[in-house]
Amino acid sequence: MKLNLAVALSILLAVLFVGTVGAFLLYVPALTVFAVASVLAGLCLMFALGLAAGRQWKKSDRFHHHAEKVA
């Protein structure tokens, strides 16, 4: 249930953010639009990479990587 709430909240915030950026881009020249769009695309890709890395880290068995005892 918590995951569904987090996903819904993330989608809502993403729509609000993209809408705000889109409204801002109506008032700036075309070159700035391309610059801001490329930065926005980079931020979205970094966010997706962070989600993927976080899922992979949660799935890993990070508590059983202790060094073996030498007798």
Secondary structure, DSSP 8 states (H G I E B T S, - for coil): -HHHHHHHHHHHHHHHHHHHHHHHHTTS-HHHHHHHHHHHHHHHHHHHHHHHHHHHHHHS-TTS-------
